[in-house]
Amino acid sequence: MRNILRRIRHDESAGEMIEWALVVGLVVIVAISLVAAFGTKTLARWTSVNQSM
């Protein structure tokens, strides 16, 4: 029983996985925010170019 508790206490892979999940989550949130912010402007620009042709 002590060996199991000792291994669990020294295991850091779960902590690293949580950290990476948080980093990936933040990157996804930033990407969605950028698409939402610039998506409508880009669509309007392409529509304008398309109508001028």
C-alpha positions in Angstrom: 0.0 0.0 0.0 2.8 2.4 0.8 4.4 1.7 -2.6 1.2 2.6 -4.4 0.8 5.8 -2.5 4.4 6.7 -3.1 4.1 6.2 -6.8 0.9 8.3 -7.0 2.6 11.1 -5.1 5.6 11.1 -7.4 3.7 10.7 -10.6 3.7 14.0 -12.4 2.2 13.0 -15.8 -1.4 13.8 -14.8 -0.3 17.3 -13.8 1.4 17.8 -17.1 -1.6 16.6 -19.0 -3.8 19.0 -17.2 -1.4 21.9 -18.0 -1.3 21.0 -21.7 -5.1 20.7 -21.7 -5.3 24.2 -20.3 -2.8 25.6 -22.8 -4.7 24.0 -25.7 -8.0 25.3 -24.4 -6.6 28.8 -24.2 -5.3 28.6 -27.8 -8.7 27.4 -29.0 -10.4 30.3 -27.2 -8.0 32.8 -28.8 -8.5 31.3 -32.2 -12.2 31.5 -32.0 -12.0 35.1 -30.7 -9.8 36.1 -33.7 -12.1 34.4 -36.2 -15.1 36.1 -34.7 -13.4 39.5 -34.7 -11.9 39.4 -38.2 -14.3 37.0 -39.9 -17.0 39.5 -40.6 -14.6 42.1 -41.9 -12.9 39.6 -44.2 -16.2 38.4 -45.5 -17.3 41.9 -46.2 -14.1 42.6 -48.1 -14.4 39.5 -50.3 -18.1 40.4 -50.9 -17.0 43.9 -52.0 -14.3 42.5 -54.3 -16.7 40.0 -55.8 -19.4 42.7 -56.5 -16.9 45.0 -58.1 -15.9 42.4 -60.7 
